[in-house]
């Protein structure tokens, strides 16, 4: 059984642009409230983690430093700690809400 993490709350939307990184005012959006951004589970003799967005675990800077993405984005301050926690859980260093037997 997967344990969901990073479940989106009310009011969260996904933009559906027709062209990459172009968001005109009429860009369609859909609600993602209740959608799961990531999940973890025991898998056989090990553990597994899934995430829907790989860029959240990167550190990107574009346009001579004017645009920051991933862990560098000012609204993503918790991404680095989340990644560290996931790695520690996968390695067995920490437990996930007493879900693990360790």
Secondary structure, DSSP 8 states (H G I E B T S, - for coil): --EEEEE--TT-EEEE-SSTT---TT-EEEE-TT-EEEEEEEETTEEEEEES-GGGGSEEEEGGGTEEEETTSTT-TTHHHHHHHHHHHHHTSS-STT-S--
